[in-house]
Amino acid sequence: MKMEDLEASDAPVDGLVSGLEGFGYVASRRIATALYLSLRLKKPILVEGAAGVGKTELALSTSQLLGLPLIRMQCYEGLDESRVLYEWKYAKQLLYTQLLKERVGDLLEGASTMDDAMARLRGIGDMFFSEDFLQPRPLLQSLMSDQGCVLLIDEVDKTDEAFEALLLETLSAYQVSLPEIGVIKASTPPIVFLTSNNIRELGDALKRRCIHLSIPLPSAELESRIVEKRLPDISSQLRGELVTFVQELRHMKLRKPPSISETVEWAQSLLMLHVEELGVDVVRETLNVLLKFESDVDAVEAQAGDLVRRAKATR
Amino acid sequence: MIEGKSVPLADGPLAGFLAALRHAGLTISPASSIDAYEAVAAVGYSDRETLRDALCVTLAKSEMDEARFEQCFDRFFRHHEEPTERAAKPRETASTSGGGFAQLMLTGDAVMVDAQIARAARTVGVRQVQYGFQRNILVGRILRELGMPDWDRDVAQLVDTGNDEDLAQWQATRNAVISKVKAVVDRQIDLYASNAAQQMREERLANIDIAAIRPEDRQAAIRLVRKMAKALATQHSRRRKRARRGQLDMRKTIRQAMPHEGIPFQLSWKQQSVDRPKFIVLCDVSRSVVNAAQFLLVLMYSLNEVVDQLHAFAFSDRLEDVGRVLDGDDIDVAIERILREVGFGSTSYGDAFSAFAERYMHLVDRHTSVIILGDGRNNYGDPQLDILDRIRRQSRRVVWLNPEAERSWGTGDSEMPAYRRFSTMARTCGSLSELQTIIGDMLRAPR
């Protein structure tokens, strides 16, 4: 799908929903609306939500849908400019210096004054700090790509504030200023996704620049559609039962309630085990796919029989 | 800017909605209102759910914002159910008030009547309404704006007041209009004033004596304490690093020297990340201070974002580690359980200190702040001042919080003056806002 098609369309939001579905991503209307606005208003989109609700997946599917390359930047504490924006290719610069050393004599031959010699050298100096020696890192790469791209800044809440400040210029004007070269401005602004797990509250300035989308845990109906999309082979009976089961789990007070990715993984495991319908034993044996903490597993195991019965009854 | 589609009018319903959102406690900057207008221009007004989604993703910047947004959207657009053009169109006739209005009422043109009421409401500024009790004043003002004092006179010229039937009909029309005006004001109060009232209530809760918080306000107070904790957490979760001056960061310096053939033009200094503070809380949960204790515990436990380690102990006649109890359960249940297990005995600070020194002294190191909450009323027992002194010397500081006012320290069985001498700091914490200030100071204080 092309951006132009989207803008010309009468129902762009519906178009996005079905488009994303074609690439295996079942989006709610709110997700599609947020995405549409971000494309339309050329604003980055900040996606928040628990781990495994499909934040990163949304960026991946969007890049496939629009046919644009994806540049991914995984954030961590202590991330700095040289890893995000650019670095000089020091080794290459040194190599060139070595090569030039021998030629310097020829170059300066006939230079009568110091000023004259400096003028001749200046050209070389500038060459060393040109794009030839520039090693672009993800953020700069995304600005330099001609046909545009999808930039995924994953888990931005893991970085510190200094990094956030660095993002501000890039995200509002789609440009960066490099001291040695000048301002580099994107010819086609990238489509930027930022994801956050809410480890730390992000600064207001950053939030202000973004469209804010929080993805909640899905409703039963949506989750069932997602499982169906991902695992078309699964029988509708098993699908219904397992989705109800997971939905029930989310009402229990667990340390880490299962999110969509866990549901899908669980469904996949059940499918691989050739399970036709949910049973207490199967559930007990496979719970560790769904739950990530021992205490959670214990809590659910105790009630497994009850939960399975209820999951079957509601069908 | 979006081209092609016209951006909706700045005084249309969207402006009203933005105002309502602000009243509901969302921060809407001019830039985000521009975003909102552009978003509306992009998706249009036709589909309510799309409109809701579009406005939500542009205006609500956090989960809390989102919940408020949903509420506000429902309330606002429920009121806007009737098409808004109706109110907007007949503005040119705005000058016809007074006698004209009485005439208008008699002709029974409901659309025009509504428009006039809306205009009058705007003139007296109903949107600035803050509290529910302003209702009657506003109704009165609007009616005056509509020329009510003269209605009867004007009507007398138009209908035959001697005719009972006509008179009755006029009375009915009149009452209908008055109740319409009341409805308009109620709607505005619903939209704009409910949050102000809530704010006023929170402000009151924050500043009254903790002991005076009534049981029915407890939930609201706990919510408020959580909010305070959130504010403290955002203030203090930042700035985890500071430069350790004078120590060279060799790795970084060498790296930076690479382009200059290894000559270190730029030096980098080592940075030290500041640890998150550790806390030990000792709470007296005897009847006299139990209220303050539970709010302190809620506050401390909601601070998990900025506090590294927290050990909580409750005592009255014996000392109990309540950290584990608080960790797992819902905080309300947990507090109730603590009170049942340890609470309501007669306090002995001396015994509590000895028990603490015996079992938990290893938890105290020079990074630990020890908070003791209690009234210092020791029932004439041994105050065990030397243990408190030891705790103070071993810890970063001991802060004594006393819910009693300072003038009653030392009266009766209170050992407060002595305890005060052996604490780094002793403060009263009569109200929730005082509690917030004190904990905020402790998070900020440098080592």
Interface residues (C-beta under 8 A of the other chain):
Chain A: V13 R29 R30 T33 A34 Y36 L37 R40 L41 K43 E48 W88 Y90 Q93 L94 T97 D160 E161 R200 E201 D204 K207 R208 I211 H212 L213 S214 K253
Chain B: I2 T27 S29 A31 S32 D35 E38 A39 A42 V43 E49 T50 D53 A54 C56 V57 T58 A60 K61 S62 E63 E66 A233 T234 S237 R238 R239 R240 K241 M258 P259 E261 E305 D330
